[in-house]
Amino acid sequence: MNGCVFCKIIKKEIPAKIVYEDEEILGFCDANPQSPVHILIVPKKHIEDLTKIDEGDLALMGKIFGAIKKIAEEKHLESGFRVVINTKESAGQSVFHIHFHLMSGRNFHWPPG
């Protein structure tokens, strides 16, 4: 946790373009965007990845989806968006603090490449 870049962003030790914040959640623009709109949504509580969520975190996960909906509305993403959660290094997780990628502004394909 001490070296977690997202924890440092949450503590405002590292600057980020914040687009959403409440008591439990922070949303900010990705420093390496993969689409015209690429926002990371993170819980302020450090949770390493999806496999580390416990029963007490389920309400927080629901609030994150509510935050994603609010951000999508504020950013006028009516034409569509993608939400991605990478879990573990082999799946592409590079920061080990659970985070949700909200992406829009281009066409996406499945499977992603």
C-alpha positions, 0 to 999 in steps of 0.5 A: 500500500505504501508504494501504491500509485492510486493510494498516492493519487487518493491522498493528493500526493500525486496530481491527477485530473479528478472528474469524480469524488465522494467519501469512498470513491475517486474517478480520474483521467487515465495518464495513458488513455486507450480511448478519447475518454478513459477514466479510472474509478477506484475505491479509496479503500485499498483493495488489491484486486477483484479476488480480494473483495470480501463480503464487507466490500460488496456495497462499495462495489455497488456504489462504484457502479453508481459512480460510473453511471454518474460519470457517464451521464456527466460526460454525455456517453449516451452513445456507449461506453466500456467498463473493464476490470483487469485482475492479476498481471496476466490479465493486464493489471499493472497497478494492484489497487482495484480499478475500473476503466471507463472508456468511450469515444471510439468503437470497441471490438470483441475480443479486445486485442 
